[in-house]
Every structure is written in structure tokens, then in C-alpha cells.
């Protein structure tokens, strides 16, 4: 829900800060006091188009920001995570409008595009009243509302997944069937490359082993001479080897330890060193035997390295990447070869996905048809209580020319606001106040297909009064039991139902300014 809204230098508001509570809140005030100013400010935070006329006279920049509480599991948290925007249990949205630069928007301190702000706003707040704020006019939102009422949200998501895989298989099949000369030439080239790379019989990591063995044989003489010299200094020399020196040192310590028994540990350490030197000498003797130069093995390694180097230069990859290149060529060859077996395989895959789609879509259509009648009847009952007793509400399902991700039919809400009038699209038939009441009626029946936890109503009481106005207020209060509801009203019958009151008034001697206070 919205916790806090700050508006600075926006239209007639110099500096307005409002704290909102959960439940039902109304904004009241005299005609022309600027009650819709806060709604307009929210609209900008939801991604509405900005205008320089929105900036207060004499100011260079307008700024609007709101703090919105996010419950665990809310879709907005996923939206933020996808864009790597830090989020806790609160979302802070800020937007600025400047006379000198483009409008800017921020979410939790991260700059975002206005289009992104519009997507996020749709998850947070629904504004009902003016046509440009009316999400319900969207045919897609109407379909989502019906599906939510019918309990089809998960089913439609699963259908969209099948539809996407079906389309991908169909596109691949079309590509296989309609290969041109370029694809055939590419297939021949890939076949040659695969044969050539397979003939190398190269294994991952082979180049490292080859180069190490080649390097060792190429420097066999240096290795033998060097290791022999080290071995000689360690143990092979009869007079000056380290082993001989350690022996003499041990003998000397043995003759001294009877005079100073604290030298005993030194004797032990010399024994350890003697053992380590002996083990090191044994290891070097073993290595020395392996350094014997083998001309045949050296030639084999050189030939193999030359072959792999040539392939590496030809295909412009490192030797280590040759095995991966072979796998890439094999996969691409499968895609472009277009043989009968591949076509048959993809045809079978596409056909199975088509059958799966048809089964799922048929079940969804059946449930939509039942739900459409129930939703229409429920909305008409609500409209009658909201002062639109002669209105007819219809949920029309029409079969599409081609399947879509959401199903095989389109969904459209129609209304006849007056008796004898033919039902027409909401956007063309209903006035602003009627649209708000229709939205309220739908929300009362379906709980709304929107994830937004805040509902804002601006013109819901236009053209009504008396008992009907009281009923509108009661329904808004009832809706506020599960959603935060904000309503701009001039009717006491509506305002009296609210749990929280905000008064909007103009102040100022020379230039009128808007103030909002509890």
C-alpha cells in the first residue's frame, strides 16, 4: 500500500506531504480546490506522460515521490529482482520534471525508463477515473480480469509456455523444409569440417600433455645434465656431496653430545635431513631414467603438434578449442542438414505441441465461457446498486483467426449504460464516472485481475447522490477490507464511510496554492 506521498512544485502544490493509512481514505474539499491533484501526481509516478505545464509557476523543477509497502511474495518484488534493483519491504519511487532536461524516474535510487515505471506502476496502483489512467480499458487487462475470476491464471501461463515451444518448433520446421542454396552449401561445408575435425581424434586437454612431453624431450640433454649435476652434489660425490657432509656433521655431534646433552635434538634433525636427502636423490635417479631421449617418440609428438597447430590456424581457434568447435559444427549440421529424419523429428514435436495446446485451450475456453456469464451477472447486480440499474454488462468471447499465447478467443467487456442501448466497448460508451463505477463493480465481484493492492477512484460519484451515493461509499469501504482504497469525492454519503479523511483546500493571498491536511 502507499505509505507516503510527497509533491513539490507540481501544478498548484508548492510542498505537499501526505501520509496514508490502510483501509478507506477520502480526499474532500470544495469544487476547484484541487482534489484531483494528488491523483494526477500518482499518475505521473505510474508512468503518465509529463508536461512542462505540470511544473508550478516560477519553479524550475517538479518532484514527486512515494513510498509503497510491498508484502512478501508480491509480483513487484520479482520485477525489481529481474532488474537487479535492491528491494526490501518497501519500494521508493521518485520522478522529476525539469524545464531544462528530460523527465527522470528512479526506483529505490536506481534510474529507470518511464516505460519501466509504467510496468511497475501497473503492479502497484490502479487509478480509476480519467480514461488515460483506466487500466480496465485494455483488452488484455479485461482478459486477465476474467481469467483471475475463473481461476485460470496458472492454466493460461502454462498454455503460453506450450504456445511458445510450439511456435519455436514450427519455425525450425519451416527452416528445415525451405533450405535454400546457401543452406545446402553450408551443410556441405559443415560435413567436410566435421569429417576433418573427427579425423584429428583430439581429446580435451590433449594439447597440454603433448606440449609438456614435447618440451621435455626437446630439452632432454639439458635435463639429464642438470639433474645429474644436482644428484652428484646431493649423493653421488664420494667426498663433497651433501649426503657425505651430513654424515660427517652427524659424527661430530655424536662426539660432542656427551659433553652437552642439549645437542641431542640436533642429531635427530641431522638424521631427518639425511633421510630427506636420500629420498630426494632416489626421486632424481628415477626422473633421470625418464629423460633418456627417444627420437621416435619425439618425431611422433612433433608430427602430432604440427597437425593440431595447422588445424588451429585453419579454423582460427586455439588448439584447446578444437574439440568444442567439432561439437558446434555437429550441432549446426543437424540444424541445417534438413534430412528427412530431422524433418520428421521436428514435425512430430510440433504436432504433439499443437495437440497439447488445443487440449489446454479447449478447457480454458469452456471455463471462460462459464465464468463470462457469471461475471456479467454479478457486475450487473453491483451496477444496479451503484445507480446504474438499467445498465447491461456483457463479457464477449470471440474466436480468433489464429491461436494466441493466451488462448483461441479474445475477451472484451461491453456495456449499455442506458435501457435500449446496444452494448459497446467501455472506452466508447461509458463516461468517466460510469467507468469508475464499472471498475468498482468488477472489483467487488472478481477481486480485480490486478496485483495492485491500492485502488484509486477519482470520478466514482459523478452524477449520483442520495441512497446510491451511500451504497457507493459502503462498497468502497467493503473493498478496503482487502485493498487500500483512495477516493476523491464531493459527496458526504461517500466520505462518511471512510476510515481516514484528507481535506484539500487552496491557500495564499496572491497565487492560490493547494494544501492537504488530515
C-alpha positions, 0 to 999 in steps of 0.5 A: 500500500502507499505509505507516503506521498510527497509533491513539490512544485507540481501544478498548484502544490508548492510542498505537499506531504501526505501520509496514508493509512490502510483501509478507506481514505477520502480526499474532500474539499470544495469544487476547484480546490484541487482534489484531483491533484494528488491523483494526477501526481500518482499518475505521473509516478505510474508512468503518465506522460509529463508536461512542462505545464505540470511544473508550478509557476516560477519553479524550475523543477517538479518532484514527486515521490512515494513510498509503497509497502510491498508484502512478501511474495508480491509480483513487484518484488520479482520485477525489481529482482529481474532488474537487479534493483535492491528491494526490501519491504518497501519500494521508493519511487521518485520522478522529476520534471525539469524545464531544462532536461528530460523527465527522470524516474528512479526506483529505490535510487536506481534510474529507470525508463518511464516505460519501466515505471509504467510496468511497475506502476501497473503492479502497484496502483490502479487509478480509476477515473480519467480514461488515460489512467483506466487500466480496465480499458485494455483488452488484455487487462479485461482478459486477465480480469476474467481469467483471475475470476475463473481461476485460470491464471496458472492454466493460461501461463502454462498454455503460453509456455506450450504456445511458445515451444510450439511456435519455436518448433514450427519455425525450425520446421519451416527452416528445415523444409525451405533450405535454400542454396546457401543452406545446402552449401553450408551443410556441405561445408559443415560435413567436410569440417566435421569429417576433418575435425573427427579425423584429428581424434583430439581429446580435451586437454590433449594439447597440454600433455603433448606440449609438456612431453614435447618440451621435455624431450626437446630439452632432454640433454639439458635435463639429464645434465642438470639433474645429474649435476644436482644428484652428484652434489646431493649423493653421488660425490664420494667426498663433497656431496651433501649426503657425505657432509651430513654424515660427517656433521652427524659424527661430530655431534655424536662426539660432542653430545656427551659433553652437552646433552642439549645437542641431542635434538640436533642429531635427530634433525641431522638424521631427518635431513639425511633421510630427506636427502636420500629420498630426494636423490632416489626421486632424481635417479628415477626422473633421470631414467625418464629423460633418456631421449627417444627420437621416435617418440619425439618425431611422433609428438612433433608430427602430432603438434604440427597437425593440431597447430595447422588445424588451429590456424585453419579454423582460427581457434586455439588448439584447446578449442578444437574439440568444442568447435567439432561439437558446434559444427555437429550441432549446426549440421543437424540444424541445417542438414534438413534430412528427412529424419530431422524433418520428421523429428521436428514435425512430430514435436510440433504436432504433439505441441499443437495437440497439447495446446488445443487440449489446454485451450479447449478447457480454458475456453469452456471455463471462460465461457462459464465464468463470462456469464457469471461475471456479467451477472454479478457486475450487473447486480453491483451496477444496479446498486451503484445507480446504474440499474438499467445498465447491461454488462456483457463479457464477449468471447470471440474466436480468433483467426489464429491461436494466441499465447493466451488462448483461441478467443479474445475477451472484451467487456461491453456495456449499455449504460442506458435501457435500449442501448446496444452494448459497446466497448467501455472506452466508447460508451461509458463516461468517466464516472460510469467507468469508475463505477464499472471498475468498482463493480468488477472489483467487488465481484472478481477481486480485480485481475490486478496485483495492485493492492491500492485502488484509486477512484477519482470520478466514482460519484459523478452524477449520483447522490442520495441512497446510491451515493451511500451504497457507493461509499459502503462498497468502497469501504467493503473493498478496503477490507482487502485493498487500500482504497483512495477516493476523491469525492464531493459527496458526504454519503461517500466520505462518511464511510471512510476510515481516514479523511484528507481535506484539500483546500487552496491557500495564499493571498496572491497565487492560490496554492493547494494544501492537504491536511488530515 
